[in-house]
Amino acid sequence: MGGDPKLLPSLASRMTPYLEVESIIPRPCGKMSKSGSISLQALRDNTRETGESNAQIIDALEAALNVKDDALIPQAAKRLAEQLDSIILTRDDPADMQSEIENARYSVYTTLLAAVQLVPADCKAHQRLALVLRDLAGLEGHPAWQCLEGFAICNRDAWQDPTLSIESVTDPEVHEQWCNLNAFLATLLGTGAINWRELPIWELRDGLEESVEELSQEGKDTRVVVATLWIKHAGKFIWDHSLSGKPENLNETDSRMLRAGELYQGQPGYSRDRWDFWKKRLGELRSHVSELRRSTIDEAIMTMAELEGNN
């Protein structure tokens, strides 16, 4: 599921500067409403002039974010599919119809990626929305959203790591949004809705296999926290791929995409040796991150130990 992972951003594209451009992502970050539900009002305010369809998308995603019971996930997925289908204009010409579907996908997935950046990384709403999308991807009768086709292309545009910027990005909200996005996609990967094996390695490599000495404290914290989020939410996926203990049989392109960082001397791809390096490196980085972030490292190491124990 989740479209073609080869359409994810290339390694080269991840090194481009972070650009301060007009974005669908509002500031400040969205807050919990007084009722305790997730509100996307900030997103509505930021896209007020973009039309009725965007308002419908935001309403639909907000409802999916606020599902309160796992038993309601299938019903929420069906409702979301119906709401999203309603924004696709009917065309007689097949080519025009396909164009409408692609435009709808782009609008939905870019809005989705903006919305999840407003949801705190530790919020349970990420899990519920990920489960809704997993069910949406498998629903019959709603082909536009089957397998989340087109989602990978939209994610490519959103994948802008502020710690890789040539110019220092000091705005804490930008770093927070980046963590929130990673938390959601790691959770989505953990549900099986997508199968983007590149993303965990990219973020674990940046956080654990590259030197953080030259980064600001904000940058160090962000790199390490993002790595722990992938372990927390997609640890089983990562562990299962690492479990063979042998380097993967990779072609030249995959070897380059899944290459090791400067501090890890092993082979590209997933392996038990690389897993062990990540676990050891997490412990070493406790002294590099802010005191408030150290508990995330401890939790990640504990998660890794539990996964090892369950084998």
C-alpha positions as CSV (number, residue, x, y, z in Angstrom):
1,M,0.0,0.0,0.0
2,G,0.9,3.7,-0.1
3,G,1.9,4.0,-3.8
4,D,5.4,3.6,-5.2
5,P,8.1,4.2,-2.6
6,K,10.5,5.0,-5.4
7,L,8.6,8.3,-5.7
8,L,9.8,9.4,-2.3
9,P,12.4,12.2,-2.2
10,S,15.8,11.4,-3.4
11,L,18.8,11.7,-1.1
12,A,20.0,14.7,-3.0
13,S,16.7,16.5,-2.6
14,R,16.9,16.1,1.1
15,M,20.0,18.2,1.2
16,T,18.3,21.3,-0.4
17,P,17.9,24.4,1.8
18,Y,14.8,24.8,3.9
19,L,12.9,27.6,2.1
20,E,10.7,30.0,3.9
21,V,7.8,30.1,1.4
22,E,4.1,30.7,1.7
23,S,2.7,27.4,3.0
24,I,-0.5,25.8,3.8
25,I,0.9,25.1,7.2
26,P,-0.1,27.9,9.6
27,R,1.7,29.2,12.6
28,P,1.3,28.9,15.5
29,C,0.7,25.2,15.6
30,G,-2.9,24.1,16.1
31,K,-4.1,23.5,19.7
32,M,-6.4,21.1,21.4
33,S,-9.9,22.6,21.7
34,K,-11.5,23.2,25.1
35,S,-13.4,19.9,24.6
36,G,-10.1,18.0,24.3
37,S,-10.6,17.3,20.6
38,I,-8.1,18.2,17.8
39,S,-9.0,21.5,16.0
40,L,-7.8,22.4,12.5
41,Q,-9.2,25.9,12.7
42,A,-5.7,27.3,12.2
43,L,-5.6,25.4,8.9
44,R,-9.0,26.7,7.9
45,D,-8.0,30.3,8.7
46,N,-4.9,29.8,6.6
47,T,-6.7,28.4,3.6
48,R,-9.9,30.5,3.8
49,E,-9.5,31.8,0.2
50,T,-8.7,28.4,-1.4
51,G,-12.3,27.3,-2.0
52,E,-15.1,25.1,-0.7
53,S,-13.3,21.8,-1.6
54,N,-10.4,22.6,0.8
55,A,-12.9,23.4,3.6
56,Q,-14.6,20.0,3.0
57,I,-11.2,18.3,3.1
58,I,-10.3,20.0,6.4
59,D,-13.7,19.1,7.9
60,A,-13.3,15.5,6.9
61,L,-9.7,15.1,8.2
62,E,-10.7,16.9,11.5
63,A,-13.5,14.3,12.0
64,A,-11.0,11.5,11.3
65,L,-8.5,12.9,13.8
66,N,-11.2,12.9,16.5
67,V,-12.4,9.3,16.3
68,K,-12.5,8.3,20.0
69,D,-12.9,4.6,19.8
70,D,-11.0,2.0,17.8
71,A,-14.3,0.2,17.1
72,L,-15.4,3.2,15.1
73,I,-12.4,3.1,12.7
74,P,-14.1,1.2,9.9
75,Q,-17.1,3.4,10.0
76,A,-14.8,6.5,10.0
77,A,-12.9,5.3,7.0
78,K,-16.1,4.7,5.0
79,R,-17.3,8.1,6.0
80,L,-14.0,9.7,5.0
81,A,-14.1,8.0,1.6
82,E,-17.5,9.3,0.9
83,Q,-16.6,12.8,1.9
84,L,-13.4,12.8,-0.2
85,D,-15.3,11.3,-3.2
86,S,-17.6,14.2,-3.1
87,I,-14.9,16.7,-4.0
88,I,-14.1,14.9,-7.3
89,L,-16.0,16.5,-10.1
90,T,-17.5,14.2,-12.7
91,R,-16.2,14.4,-16.2
92,D,-17.4,12.6,-19.3
93,D,-14.0,12.3,-20.9
94,P,-11.8,9.6,-19.2
95,A,-8.7,11.7,-19.5
96,D,-10.4,14.7,-17.8
97,M,-11.8,12.4,-15.1
98,Q,-8.4,11.0,-14.4
99,S,-7.1,14.6,-14.1
100,E,-9.8,15.4,-11.6
101,I,-8.9,12.4,-9.5
102,E,-5.2,13.4,-9.5
103,N,-6.1,16.9,-8.5
104,A,-8.3,15.7,-5.7
105,R,-5.6,13.4,-4.4
106,Y,-3.1,16.2,-4.4
107,S,-5.4,18.5,-2.5
108,V,-6.3,15.8,0.0
109,Y,-2.8,14.6,0.7
110,T,-1.1,18.0,0.9
111,T,-3.8,19.1,3.3
112,L,-3.4,15.9,5.3
113,L,0.3,16.4,5.6
114,A,-0.2,20.0,6.7
115,A,-2.9,18.8,9.2
116,V,-0.7,16.2,10.9
117,Q,2.0,18.7,11.5
118,L,-0.4,20.6,13.8
119,V,-0.9,17.5,16.0
120,P,1.6,17.0,18.8
121,A,3.9,14.0,18.2
122,D,2.7,12.2,21.3
123,C,-1.0,12.6,20.6
124,K,-3.1,9.5,20.1
125,A,-4.9,11.2,17.2
126,H,-2.0,10.2,15.0
127,Q,-2.7,6.5,15.7
128,R,-6.4,6.8,15.1
129,L,-6.0,8.7,11.8
130,A,-3.4,6.2,10.6
131,L,-5.8,3.4,11.2
132,V,-8.6,5.3,9.4
133,L,-6.2,5.8,6.4
134,R,-5.2,2.1,6.5
135,D,-8.8,1.1,6.2
136,L,-9.5,3.8,3.6
137,A,-6.7,2.4,1.4
138,G,-8.3,-1.0,1.3
139,L,-11.9,0.0,0.8
140,E,-13.7,-1.3,-2.3
141,G,-15.8,1.1,-4.3
142,H,-13.6,4.1,-3.7
143,P,-10.8,3.7,-6.3
144,A,-9.4,7.2,-6.0
145,W,-8.1,6.4,-2.5
146,Q,-7.2,2.8,-2.9
147,C,-3.6,2.0,-1.7
148,L,-3.2,5.8,-1.0
149,E,-2.0,6.2,-4.6
150,G,-0.3,9.5,-5.1
151,F,0.5,10.0,-1.4
152,A,4.2,9.4,-1.8
153,I,4.5,12.2,-4.4
154,C,2.9,14.7,-2.0
155,N,5.1,13.6,0.8
156,R,8.1,14.4,-1.2
157,D,7.2,18.0,-1.2
158,A,6.6,18.0,2.5
159,W,9.8,16.3,3.4
160,Q,11.9,19.3,4.5
161,D,14.1,18.5,7.4
162,P,15.0,21.9,9.1
163,T,18.3,20.4,10.5
164,L,19.5,19.8,6.9
165,S,19.1,23.4,5.9
166,I,22.1,25.3,4.7
167,E,20.9,28.3,6.6
168,S,20.1,27.7,10.3
169,V,16.4,27.2,11.1
170,T,15.9,28.4,14.6
171,D,12.1,28.7,14.7
172,P,11.0,26.0,17.3
173,E,7.6,25.6,15.6
174,V,9.3,24.5,12.4
175,H,11.2,21.8,14.4
176,E,8.0,20.8,16.2
177,Q,6.1,20.4,13.0
178,W,8.9,18.3,11.6
179,C,8.7,16.0,14.6
180,N,4.9,15.8,14.3
181,L,5.1,14.8,10.7
182,N,7.6,12.1,11.4
183,A,5.5,10.8,14.3
184,F,2.5,10.4,12.0
185,L,4.3,8.8,9.1
186,A,6.1,6.4,11.4
187,T,2.7,5.5,12.9
188,L,1.2,5.1,9.4
189,L,4.1,2.8,8.4
190,G,3.5,0.8,11.6
191,T,-0.1,0.1,10.6
192,G,1.0,-1.3,7.2
193,A,-0.8,1.4,5.2
194,I,2.5,2.3,3.5
195,N,5.7,0.4,3.0
196,W,8.3,3.1,2.7
197,R,11.3,1.3,4.0
198,E,13.6,4.3,3.1
199,L,12.1,6.7,5.6
200,P,13.2,5.0,8.8
201,I,16.7,4.5,7.6
202,W,17.0,8.1,6.4
203,E,15.9,9.5,9.8
204,L,17.8,6.9,11.9
205,R,20.9,7.6,9.8
206,D,20.6,11.4,10.2
207,G,19.9,11.1,13.9
208,L,22.2,8.3,14.9
209,E,24.8,7.7,12.2
210,E,25.9,11.3,11.5
211,S,27.8,13.6,13.8
212,V,25.6,16.1,15.7
213,E,28.5,18.2,17.0
214,E,28.1,21.0,14.6
215,L,24.3,21.4,15.1
216,S,22.6,23.8,17.4
217,Q,21.0,22.4,20.5
218,E,17.6,22.6,18.8
219,G,19.0,20.7,15.8
220,K,20.6,18.0,18.0
221,D,17.3,17.5,19.9
222,T,15.3,17.4,16.7
223,R,17.5,14.9,15.0
224,V,17.5,12.5,18.0
225,V,13.8,12.9,18.8
226,V,12.9,12.1,15.2
227,A,15.0,9.0,15.4
228,T,13.3,7.9,18.6
229,L,9.8,8.6,17.1
230,W,10.5,6.1,14.3
231,I,11.6,3.5,16.8
232,K,8.6,4.2,19.0
233,H,6.0,4.0,16.3
234,A,7.6,1.8,13.6
235,G,9.9,-0.2,15.7
236,K,8.4,-3.6,14.8
237,F,8.7,-2.8,11.1
238,I,12.4,-1.8,11.6
239,W,13.1,-4.8,13.8
240,D,11.5,-7.3,11.4
241,H,13.6,-5.9,8.5
242,S,16.7,-6.1,10.7
243,L,16.1,-9.5,12.2
244,S,17.9,-11.6,9.6
245,G,21.2,-10.2,10.8
246,K,22.4,-10.2,7.2
247,P,22.9,-7.2,4.9
248,E,20.1,-7.0,2.3
249,N,20.7,-7.9,-1.3
250,L,20.4,-4.4,-2.7
251,N,20.8,-3.1,-6.2
252,E,23.0,0.0,-6.8
253,T,20.1,2.5,-6.4
254,D,18.8,1.0,-3.2
255,S,22.4,0.7,-1.8
256,R,22.8,4.5,-2.3
257,M,19.4,5.3,-0.8
258,L,19.9,3.1,2.2
259,R,23.6,3.8,2.7
260,A,25.3,4.1,6.0
261,G,26.2,7.4,7.7
262,E,29.7,8.5,8.5
263,L,29.7,6.9,12.0
264,Y,28.5,3.5,11.0
265,Q,30.9,1.3,9.1
266,G,28.5,-1.4,8.1
267,Q,26.6,-2.2,4.9
268,P,23.6,-0.3,3.6
269,G,20.1,-1.5,4.2
270,Y,18.6,-3.1,7.3
271,S,20.7,-5.6,9.4
272,R,21.0,-6.7,13.0
273,D,24.4,-5.1,13.1
274,R,22.9,-1.8,12.2
275,W,20.1,-2.2,14.7
276,D,22.7,-2.8,17.4
277,F,24.6,0.2,16.4
278,W,21.5,2.4,16.6
279,K,20.7,1.1,20.1
280,K,24.2,1.8,21.3
281,R,24.4,5.2,19.7
282,L,21.1,6.2,21.4
283,G,22.8,5.7,24.8
284,E,25.8,7.8,23.7
285,L,23.6,10.7,22.7
286,R,21.9,11.1,26.1
287,S,24.6,13.7,27.0
288,H,24.1,15.6,23.8
289,V,20.4,16.3,24.0
290,S,18.5,18.6,26.4
291,E,17.5,17.1,29.7
292,L,13.9,17.2,28.8
293,R,14.6,15.0,25.7
294,R,16.5,12.3,27.5
295,S,13.4,10.3,28.5
296,T,12.6,9.8,24.8
297,I,16.0,8.1,24.3
298,D,15.3,5.9,27.3
299,E,11.9,5.0,25.9
300,A,13.4,4.1,22.5
301,I,16.1,1.9,24.0
302,M,13.4,0.1,26.1
303,T,11.3,-0.4,23.0
304,M,14.2,-1.9,21.2
305,A,15.0,-4.2,24.1
306,E,11.3,-5.3,24.3
307,L,11.3,-6.1,20.6
308,E,14.4,-8.2,20.9
309,G,12.9,-10.0,23.9
310,N,9.8,-10.8,22.0
311,N,11.7,-12.6,19.2
